Every structure is written in structure tokens, then in C-alpha cells.
Amino acid sequence: MGAAERLDSDELVVNRNEVEIRIENLGVSFPDKDGGEPVIALQNINLDIMQGEFISLLGPSGCGKTTLLRTVAELQQPTSGKITVRGQSPREIRLKKKYGIVFQNPVLLDWRTVRRNVCMPMEMMGIPKKDRTARVTKMLELVGLMEFGKKYPHELSGGMQQRVGIARALAVKPEILLMDEPFSALDEFTKEKLHEDLLRIWKKTNKTILFVTHNIQEAVFLSDRVVVLSPHPGRVSAVVDITLGRPRDLSIKSSPEFNAMVTKVRNSFESL
């Protein structure tokens, strides 16, 4: 069986010693709207992400976190350098439907039920109805929304809507989950519950997760490593190994070890 062959249970067999995503000397620039010099969003980014890792991209607004995630997803083209995913281009990986993407706003269709929102990407892929139906049921069970399949988005809380977004991203059986500040608009109680839910899903599926956040505690609680980005232009300031044990629950946040990791990450930021 290959290093990441999919099992019937939807789990991936991963080799954490193998590189999943390799980012080499990456730069991204945008034209200046007034015709001046291009605006450099990212400069000389180098990073290896291993199979099955949970990596957070952490930094203040404007440091290029989302630009980096979008470039990995092939939603943004690099100006220099390159990204490879298991030796292939991001475009090849995207066309093979190996990415699942969760945005800050779940972007659900108001006129579709929860089940039909989760089903939508599979419809677009031409997957047979019987398979789609079974797959939706499995995903709703995974995110804890089995009883809400016939509800519409406006009938759900913000946290439940984000769970629908996660279920939809996982429905296409991606190997890599890209998450762009998915919990930033939620209250702390809902956010903490979703943190635990996300770690449970990650443990069950063994996906590689690239997670964008500006919240230090969130990054430390979730991640194997935290990649700290500094702005003007965006570059890697530090990569911090999170040495807290797993599995993790919310009680770890009151421990001296957790607070020490938060302090270590905070101190790794460059002065602006």
C-alpha cells in the first residue's frame, strides 16, 4: 500500500517523514493600482510540510498568510520560486480534486438544504446520486450535523454553518485541507468547541492541514508547527515546533507548558 493510499474508512495512511508540500524561494507581487512599483506580498518563502501535519500560518494582517494559502491552492500565481505537492504542481493537484478548502465565510447557498450544500461539489464532479447520498450522510455524521440535514443555512448558528463548510470540503475526499481563518468570526465558546471538533476530524482522517490564523493561542492549540510570518514584505520569521502532547483538550490551555509555548511563539515575531 502506498504512503497515502485512501482506505475504505476515508482515513489516509501517511508517512510523516515524507514531504507533502514543498515551497521553494516563493515570491508573490501585485501590480500597484497607481502604476508605481509592484507591491511585494511574499518574499523568499521556504517551507516543507510533511504528510499528515497540522501547520498553522500565523501573523498580523497584511503579512501574506492568505496569499500563501491561495498560492498553494493555485488560486494565486507565484511571481518567483515554486510550489510542489508530492512532486506535482498545485494545478495538477487541484485538477485531481486533492484539495479541500474552507474559507472564513462558509459561502453556503441559502436555497439549498444542508445536505444539498454538502452534496454540491460532488454533483459538479458527476458522482452518481447513490454515492453522493451515502457520502453526504457520512460527512454530516463526521461533523456532528446528522439531525440538521434538511435545515437551511439561515436556520443554523455560525458554528454550525462552518461545520457544513468543513463537511462540504471533505466530501470530495481531499488529501490536503486548506483553511483560511475559518473560526475568526465566531464567539470564543463556539470557537473552542470547533477546535476540538477539528482535531477529532484531523485525527480520524489523517489529512494534511494548512491553517491560517492571527490568533496565537489557536495556532498553538491546534498545530504540530506554527509558521510565523512577518509583513512588509511577507517572509518566514520563525517556525516553532509545538511540543505539547496529543490528544489535546481544552484543559491544556491552563497548563504552564501551553502558556510557555504561547510565549515562545509570541516572542518569535519580528519587530514591525
MOVEN-V74455 format. One record per residue. N is the residue number from 1. OMEGA is omega in radians with two decimals (* if undefined). Layout:
BEGIN
N,OMEGA  N,OMEGA
END
This chain:
BEGIN
1,-3.10  2,-3.05  3,-3.10  4,-3.14  5,-3.08  6,3.10  7,3.12  8,-3.12  9,-3.09  10,3.05  11,3.05  12,2.96  13,-3.06  14,3.03  15,-3.04  16,3.03  17,3.14  18,-3.13  19,3.06  20,-3.10  21,3.10  22,3.13  23,-3.03  24,3.04  25,-3.02  26,3.01  27,3.09  28,3.10  29,3.10  30,3.10  31,3.06  32,-3.05  33,3.14  34,3.08  35,3.12  36,3.13  37,3.10  38,3.09  39,-3.12  40,-3.13  41,-3.13  42,-3.11  43,2.99  44,3.10  45,3.07  46,-3.08  47,2.97  48,3.08  49,-3.05  50,3.10  51,3.07  52,-3.14  53,2.95  54,-3.09  55,3.02  56,2.96  57,-3.00  58,3.07  59,3.13  60,3.08  61,3.10  62,-3.11  63,3.07  64,-3.13  65,-3.10  66,3.08  67,3.12  68,3.11  69,3.14  70,3.11  71,3.04  72,-3.10  73,-3.10  74,2.99  75,3.10  76,-3.13  77,3.09  78,3.02  79,3.11  80,-3.12  81,-3.11  82,3.03  83,3.00  84,3.12  85,-3.01  86,3.08  87,3.14  88,3.12  89,3.03  90,3.13  91,3.12  92,3.14  93,3.12  94,-3.13  95,3.08  96,3.10  97,3.13  98,3.05  99,2.85  100,-3.05  101,3.08  102,-3.11  103,3.11  104,3.04  105,-3.07  106,3.06  107,3.09  108,3.11  109,-3.03  110,-3.04  111,3.09  112,3.03  113,3.09  114,-3.13  115,-3.08  116,3.02  117,3.13  118,-3.07  119,-2.94  120,-3.12  121,3.10  122,3.04  123,-3.12  124,3.13  125,3.12  126,3.12  127,-3.11  128,-3.04  129,-3.13  130,3.13  131,3.11  132,-3.09  133,3.13  134,-3.11  135,3.11  136,3.12  137,-3.14  138,-3.12  139,3.11  140,3.06  141,-3.11  142,-3.09  143,3.05  144,-3.10  145,-3.09  146,-3.07  147,-3.02  148,-3.05  149,-3.09  150,3.11  151,3.07  152,-3.06  153,-3.10  154,3.12  155,-3.07  156,2.99  157,3.11  158,3.13  159,3.12  160,3.08  161,3.14  162,3.04  163,3.08  164,3.10  165,3.11  166,3.12  167,3.13  168,3.13  169,-3.12  170,-3.04  171,-3.11  172,3.12  173,3.12  174,3.02  175,-3.12  176,3.13  177,-3.13  178,-3.01  179,-3.06  180,3.14  181,-3.00  182,-3.05  183,-2.98  184,-3.10  185,-3.04  186,3.06  187,-3.02  188,-3.11  189,3.11  190,-3.12  191,-3.12  192,3.09  193,3.14  194,3.04  195,-3.14  196,3.12  197,-3.12  198,3.12  199,3.09  200,3.13  201,3.14  202,3.13  203,-3.09  204,-3.01  205,-3.13  206,3.09  207,2.88  208,-3.09  209,3.00  210,-2.90  211,3.14  212,3.12  213,2.96  214,-3.09  215,-3.06  216,-3.11  217,3.10  218,-3.13  219,-3.12  220,-3.09  221,-3.01  222,-2.73  223,2.84  224,3.08  225,3.08  226,3.10  227,-3.09  228,3.12  229,3.06  230,-3.03  231,2.96  232,-0.20  233,-3.13  234,3.12  235,3.14  236,3.10  237,-3.13  238,2.96  239,-3.01  240,3.02  241,3.10  242,-2.97  243,3.08  244,-3.13  245,3.03  246,0.00  247,3.14  248,2.96  249,-3.00  250,-3.12  251,-3.10  252,-3.09  253,3.12  254,-3.08  255,3.07  256,-3.12  257,3.13  258,-3.13  259,3.11  260,3.11  261,3.10  262,3.13  263,3.13  264,3.12  265,-3.13  266,-3.11  267,-3.11  268,3.12  269,3.04  270,3.05  271,-3.11  272,*
END
